[in-house]
Structures are given as C-alpha cells and as structure tokens.
Amino acid sequence: MRWLAVERLRGWRWALVLLAVSAALCLPWLAGTPYSQGLLNLTIINSILVLGFYIIFGLTGIFTVSQVAFMAIGAYTVAILTADHHWSPWLALAAAPCTAALFGILLGLPTLKLKSHYLTMATIGFTEVVRLVLINWEPVTHGPSGIRGIPTPVLGAAPLDSSRMLYYLCLAVLLLALAGVGRLRSSRLGRGLEAIRDDELAADTCGIGLMRYKIMAFALSAFLGGLAGGLYAFHMRYVAPDAFTLEQTIQTLAMLMIGGRTAPAGSVVGAVALTYLPEALRSFKDWYMAIYGLGLVAVLIFLPDGLVGLFRRSWRRLMGGAAV
C-alpha cells in the first residue's frame, strides 16, 4: 500500500509539473501590454537569481548577501562584451556566469573561514565594493550613467529582440536551472551540502571536505546569479549601478523566505509573489509599504517554511499522509 501511495504521488507530481510548464508557455500570449510582458520576463530572471541563493542558503545553510553582486557582474560582463567590444551575445551570455562563478570562488576562499554574522558582514562589504567599482571605474563601466545599446541574441535568422521571444529564452534557462538543481540535491555533492547545513561538525567527522564543498556551493550560486544578470542585461538593454543595491539583495532574501527555502520550487514561487505583489499594492498609495511589510512579516511568522511548505502540508493531508 505504501508503494502504491508513493507511485500515485509521483504521478501527481509530474502532472503538476507539466501543468505548470504548459501554463508558463501560454502566459506571454495572455499578457495584454508590453509592461505586463516585461514583468513576466523579470519574474523569470528573478527566479533564476533566487535559485542561486537557494543553493548557498537553503541547501548549504550559509547566509550571504552577495547574490545581487554576482548578478551585477554577470550583467556588466554581457554589457561590456557586447556593447563595447562587439562580442556575440551568445558568447557574452556564456561568459557572464563563468565570470561571476570565478568571483564567487575568489570571495569564498578568504571569507568562508569566518563564522555566522562575520561572514554576512564580509559579503555585505563585497556587494558594496562591487557597486562602488561600477560607479567609479568609468573607462570600463561608464560610471553612474551605465551602458546602453546592449544587443539581443539571434537564434538562426530571428533576433530575440521582442519581449515575448526573450521570455522563452529566459524560461528555457530557468527550466534547465531547475532540472540542474534538482539533480544537484540528489547527488553526492547535494547530500554533502545538506549535511553541512544540518551539522558542520558531524559532516566533517564523516569525511566531507567542508571548505571544498562550500567553495563549490559559492561557485554554483554565483554562476546562477551571473546567468540571471546576463539575461537581465538583454531584457533591459541597459545596465547601471543603481539597479544592484542592498535593497535588491534584501528583496532576493525575502523571495526565498516567502517561497520557501526548503525546495527549489520556493525560488520560483517567491519570485512570482514578490515581483507581482508590489504592483498589486500600488493602488493603496501611502499604505502600500505598510501593507507590503506587514504581509511579509505575517508570512515569515506563520509560514516559516514559506508558501511551498504550506502547499506540502495541504497536499500531505489531501493524499492521506504520504510524503511530498
């Protein structure tokens, strides 16, 4: 009976995945305005960004605030290589996450020896350093005015210069990223990262190389952050330092916590919720920030596992106690 319940649950899970993918494929045709299409693209990009944060925080348990810095590195890599040096957009998009991952390794090597809030403070400093470099290194980054005229990729003979076409590129990248993170969770590396999150001392006793595993987590997290940044550059066709601030970092953290940091799907759910929620609350004018803040606090207090955790509990009751 238990085996039948598990097989039934697995079938339902795949049905839900197919339903979600089908809905995502149809969404651009339901977006009535260019602004609505732009929000869809931004939601997908935010999902990739938060998915990288899930690897370092949700999976490994390392609290950093450098994810937006990696996004900035990826965005400026694409902007500089395409707009200033006329690289192929596809090559620039491949270079963006690799460059961010390299910076992730360089950041992780010295800072991962720190503990708790000292590590967090070090990553805050890194994020601020990246922002100041973008502002002041004008010969390369164009300073506060940013970089304009970023070309979009071309697929065959068709340029992906419309928001709808770019949406499908971003969606394909997100689906690949979700599949990759799903495989990571079930791999030896993923199990090692979860062991480090649960108990570092026990993980070390079992022979898990703490420093090596943490560096790999930093690199993978930065890789997805740089990938999100590259897609953001194509989406906006303009990058500037004021798009990568500490406020954006806090929003990334909120997206993961609201969606749920126990599963990769929480990254997508949180990105959808906090990309569209501010738009829905703008009609409240002066009460907008108060309602937004109280809503976030309520979710964090009453739903510590996020919206995905709520769905799991509801699904478990519906399926008669089978694990989700």
Protein Blocks (a to p, Z undefined) as FASTA:
>chain_A
ZZmmmmmmmmmmmmmmmmmmmmmmmmmmmmmbfklmmmmmmmmmmmmmmmmmmmmmmmno
pacfklmmmmmmmmmmmmmmmmmnopafklmmmmmmmmmmmmmmmmmmmmmmpghjlmmm
mmmmmmmmmmmmmmmmmmlnopmnopehiacddehjaccfbfklmmmmmmmmmmmmmmmm
mmmmmmmklmmmmmmmmommlmmmnopafklmmmmmmmmmmmmmmmmmmmmmmmnopacf
klmcfklmmmmmmmmmmnopabfklmmmmmmmmmmmmmmmmmnommmmmmmmmmmmmmmm
mmmnojmlmmmmmmmmmnoopaZZ
